[in-house]
Amino acid sequence: MRDFLKRLPKAELHLHIEGSLEPELMFTLAERNGVALPYASVEEARAAYDFTDLQSFLDLYYRGMSVLRTAEDFHDLAMDYFRRAHAEGVVHVELHFDPQAHLIRGVELETVMEGLGLARRQAERELGMSTALIMAFLRDRPAEEAMSVLERAAPYWELLDAVGLDSAERGHPPLKFRDVFQRARLLGIPRVAHAGEEGPPEYIREALDLLEVCRIDHGVRCLEDPDLVARLRDEGVVLTVCPLSNVRLKVVERIEEHPLPRLLDAGLRLTINSDDPAYFGGGVLDNFLACEQAFGWSEEVFIELAGTAIEAAFMSRERRLALHRQLAESV
């Protein structure tokens, strides 16, 4: 099964590029930029990649990204992930990035966009990998700040495949960002949002009704609301589920307890993703393998999941048709 899952063409729709920072690269960039880390070695840093909930993870996450200073750093970060993903059979990657997390520490948006843009072009040229870019707003920061960032990104609007909403969910409902997402809608920018991970099902409803999103990131708590499940099924809303992330962040205690089988049985459209692979136990292939081991899914289930990801991705019609052909030829 591993060989089959590896050659299966996979699209990664829920990936935070800052969360792909491996300890080895963290130390390399820290040395390059003269940043002092609270770890004596790569091994000590990797041991610190342990946490009890979303907030403790975010504290570690923001500490790690302090090494990202220049366009070269963002280029190296993205290419490090692209190469790992390509080796695992990933053919398309959609990168969430958090401009506010960089702006508040003095790294300009132009720096981030330059570095990620260079890496995206290199990935297409050297790896044959298509990419999309999702500018995410931090929901635990003021909505006015998010609106300011969206306007500041005006020179890059045409480069954004979507805007998103991430970070600590509790106490920060989608309602808070209705005006920001309305502005993005008027600009013609698609919208996605994290909802129903640690937040209640009502946050999923708000994301659909108030933010008018086309995909829900996570969404696993929808099962607590049968009417919501029926709506998601009837409207064909895609959930970008991240099983290993859900285990590491204690959404579920064990992968065997994950609601993925029940979500599938409910007729929902799902994709499997890694979220923050450096912190949560691996990339897309690792998540596929974990599901195969926990649930005993057949090849047909994984083909369906891979096909849904291709269909739901931000990509050209020509690229979509090409990847569907590649998927058919791989089985």
C-alpha positions in Angstrom: 0.0 0.0 0.0 2.8 2.4 0.7 4.1 2.2 -2.9 0.6 2.8 -4.2 0.0 5.8 -1.9 3.4 7.3 -2.8 2.8 7.2 -6.5 -0.8 8.5 -6.1 -0.7 12.1 -7.3 -1.7 14.1 -4.3 -2.7 17.8 -3.9 -2.0 19.5 -0.6 -4.7 22.0 0.1 -4.0 22.8 3.8 -0.4 23.6 4.4 1.1 26.4 6.5 4.4 27.1 5.0 5.8 28.5 8.3 4.8 25.2 9.8 7.1 23.3 7.5 10.2 24.6 9.2 12.3 21.6 10.2 14.8 22.0 13.1 17.8 21.6 10.8 16.7 24.5 8.6 15.8 26.5 11.6 19.4 26.2 12.9 20.8 27.0 9.4 18.7 30.2 9.1 19.4 31.2 12.7 23.2 31.1 12.0 22.7 32.9 8.8 20.8 35.8 10.4 22.5 35.8 13.8 19.3 34.8 15.7 19.8 33.2 19.1 17.7 30.1 19.6 16.6 28.7 23.0 17.9 25.2 22.0 21.5 23.9 22.2 21.1 21.5 19.3 18.8 20.2 16.5 17.9 17.3 18.7 16.9 19.5 21.6 14.8 21.6 19.2 13.1 18.5 17.8 12.3 17.3 21.3 10.7 20.7 22.0 8.3 20.1 19.1 5.9 18.7 21.7 2.8 20.5 23.0 -0.5 19.9 24.7 -2.9 22.1 22.7 -3.2 24.6 19.9 -2.0 27.6 21.9 1.2 25.8 23.2 1.9 24.8 19.6 1.4 28.4 18.4 3.8 29.7 21.0 6.5 27.3 19.6 5.5 28.0 16.0 6.0 31.8 16.4 9.3 31.3 18.2 10.6 29.2 15.3 9.6 31.6 12.6 11.8 34.3 14.2 14.6 33.0 12.0 12.8 34.0 8.8 14.2 37.4 8.0 15.0 37.7 4.2 13.5 36.8 0.9 16.2 34.1 0.7 14.9 32.6 3.9 11.4 32.3 2.7 12.6 30.9 -0.6 14.7 28.3 1.2 11.8 27.4 3.5 9.4 26.8 0.7 11.8 24.9 -1.5 12.8 22.7 1.4 9.1 21.7 1.7 8.5 21.5 -2.0 11.3 19.0 -2.5 10.1 16.8 0.4 6.6 16.9 -0.8 7.6 16.1 -4.4 9.5 13.1 -3.2 6.2 11.8 -1.6 4.2 12.2 -4.8 2.7 15.6 -4.1 1.9 17.4 -7.4 0.2 20.5 -6.2 0.6 22.6 -3.0 -1.5 25.4 -1.6 0.5 27.5 0.8 -1.1 29.4 3.6 1.2 32.1 4.9 0.7 34.6 7.8 1.8 38.1 6.8 0.8 39.6 10.2 3.2 37.2 12.0 6.0 38.7 10.0 4.9 42.3 9.8 4.7 42.6 13.6 8.4 41.6 13.9 9.6 44.0 11.2 9.6 41.7 8.1 7.9 43.4 5.2 5.2 41.8 3.1 7.4 42.5 0.0 10.1 40.3 1.5 7.7 37.4 2.1 6.1 37.7 -1.4 9.5 37.9 -3.1 10.8 34.8 -1.4 7.7 32.7 -1.9 7.3 33.8 -5.4 10.9 32.7 -6.3 10.3 29.3 -4.7 7.0 28.8 -6.5 8.5 29.5 -9.9 11.4 27.2 -9.1 9.1 24.4 -8.0 7.2 24.6 -11.3 10.3 24.8 -13.4 12.4 22.1 -11.6 9.8 19.8 -10.1 6.8 20.2 -12.4 4.7 21.1 -9.3 1.9 23.6 -9.4 1.2 25.9 -6.4 -1.4 28.3 -5.1 -1.0 31.0 -2.5 -3.4 31.7 0.4 -2.9 34.8 2.5 -4.2 34.0 6.0 -5.3 36.4 8.6 -4.6 35.7 12.3 -8.0 35.5 14.0 -6.5 36.3 17.4 -5.4 39.7 16.1 -7.7 42.7 15.5 -9.9 42.6 12.4 -8.9 46.1 11.6 -5.3 44.9 11.3 -6.4 42.2 8.9 -8.2 44.7 6.8 -5.0 46.9 6.7 -3.0 43.9 5.6 -5.4 43.1 2.8 -5.2 46.7 1.5 -1.4 46.7 1.9 -1.4 43.6 -0.3 -2.9 45.5 -3.2 0.2 45.1 -5.5 -0.2 41.3 -5.0 -4.0 40.8 -5.2 -3.6 39.1 -8.6 -1.1 36.7 -7.1 -3.4 35.6 -4.3 -5.5 32.5 -5.0 -7.4 33.0 -1.8 -7.5 34.6 1.6 -7.9 32.5 4.7 -8.4 32.6 8.5 -6.2 30.7 11.0 -4.6 30.7 14.4 -6.3 30.3 17.8 -10.0 29.6 17.2 -11.6 29.7 20.6 -13.2 33.1 21.3 -12.5 34.4 17.8 -15.6 33.6 15.7 -15.6 34.2 11.9 -18.2 37.0 12.5 -15.2 39.1 13.7 -13.8 39.1 10.1 -17.0 39.6 8.1 -16.0 43.0 6.7 -12.5 41.8 5.8 -13.9 38.8 3.8 -16.6 41.0 2.2 -13.8 43.2 1.0 -11.9 40.2 -0.4 -15.2 39.1 -2.1 -15.6 42.4 -3.8 -12.0 42.2 -5.0 -12.8 38.8 -6.5 -10.5 36.8 -4.2 -11.8 33.4 -3.1 -12.1 32.7 0.6 -11.4 29.7 2.9 -11.4 29.6 6.7 -10.3 27.3 9.6 -13.5 26.4 11.5 -14.7 23.5 13.6 -11.3 22.4 14.8 -11.3 23.5 18.4 -14.2 25.9 17.8 -17.9 24.8 17.8 -19.9 23.8 14.7 -21.5 27.3 14.8 -18.2 28.7 13.6 -18.5 26.5 10.5 -22.0 28.0 9.8 -20.6 31.5 10.3 -17.7 30.9 7.9 -20.2 29.7 5.3 -22.9 32.4 5.8 -20.8 35.4 6.8 -17.5 34.9 5.1 -18.9 33.0 2.1 -16.0 30.6 2.0 -15.7 27.9 -0.6 -13.8 25.4 1.6 -13.6 24.7 5.3 -10.2 24.0 6.8 -10.6 21.2 9.4 -14.3 21.2 10.1 -14.3 17.9 12.0 -16.6 19.1 14.8 -19.5 19.4 12.2 -20.5 15.9 13.3 -21.9 17.5 16.5 -24.6 19.1 14.4 -26.6 16.7 12.1 -28.3 19.6 10.3 -24.9 21.1 9.5 -23.6 17.8 8.2 -26.6 17.6 5.9 -25.9 21.1 4.6 -22.2 20.4 4.0 -23.1 17.2 2.1 -25.9 18.8 0.1 -23.8 21.9 -0.9 -20.7 19.8 -1.6 -18.5 21.8 0.7 -15.0 20.4 0.9 -13.3 19.9 4.3 -9.5 20.0 4.3 -8.9 17.5 7.1 -5.5 17.1 8.8 -5.6 13.9 10.9 -2.0 13.8 12.4 -2.5 17.5 13.3 -5.7 16.7 15.1 -4.0 14.0 17.1 -1.0 16.2 18.1 -3.3 19.1 19.1 -5.5 16.8 21.1 -8.6 17.3 19.0 -8.7 13.5 19.3 -6.5 11.4 21.5 -5.6 8.7 19.0 -5.7 8.4 15.2 -8.0 5.4 15.6 -10.6 7.7 17.3 -10.5 10.3 14.4 -13.9 11.0 12.9 -12.7 10.7 9.3 -14.6 7.4 8.7 -17.8 8.9 10.0 -17.3 12.0 7.9 -16.9 9.8 4.8 -19.9 7.7 5.8 -21.9 10.9 6.0 -21.2 11.6 2.4 -19.0 14.6 2.9 -16.3 15.7 0.5 -12.9 15.4 2.2 -9.2 15.9 1.5 -6.2 14.7 3.6 -3.5 17.3 4.4 -0.5 17.8 6.7 -1.3 21.3 8.2 2.2 22.0 9.8 4.2 18.9 8.8 7.4 19.8 10.7 5.4 19.9 14.0 2.7 17.3 13.5 4.4 14.1 12.4 5.0 14.4 8.7 3.7 15.4 5.3 0.7 14.3 3.2 2.1 10.8 2.6 2.5 10.2 6.3 -1.1 11.3 6.8 -2.3 8.9 4.1 -0.3 6.1 5.7 -1.7 6.8 9.1 -5.2 6.6 7.8 -4.5 3.4 6.0 -3.1 1.8 9.2 -5.9 3.1 11.4 -8.9 2.6 9.2 -7.9 -0.1 6.7 -9.1 1.9 3.8 -9.0 0.5 0.3 -7.2 1.9 -2.6 -10.5 3.2 -3.9 -11.0 5.4 -0.9 -7.6 7.0 -1.3 -8.3 7.5 -5.1 -11.5 9.3 -4.2 -9.7 11.5 -1.6 -7.0 12.4 -4.1 -9.5 13.2 -6.8 -11.5 15.4 -4.5 -8.4 17.4 -3.7 -7.6 17.9 -7.4 -11.2 19.0 -8.0 -11.2 21.4 -5.1 -7.8 23.0 -5.7 -7.1 26.5 -6.9 -5.7 25.7 -10.4 -6.4 26.2 -14.0 -8.8 23.9 -15.9 -5.9 22.6 -18.0 -3.9 21.7 -14.9 -6.9 20.0 -13.3 -7.6 17.9 -16.4 -3.9 16.9 -16.6 -3.8 15.8 -12.9 -7.0 13.8 -13.3 -5.4 12.0 -16.2 -2.3 11.4 -14.1 -4.5 10.1 -11.3 -6.2 7.7 -13.7 -2.9 6.5 -15.0 -1.5 5.8 -11.6 -4.0 3.2 -10.6 
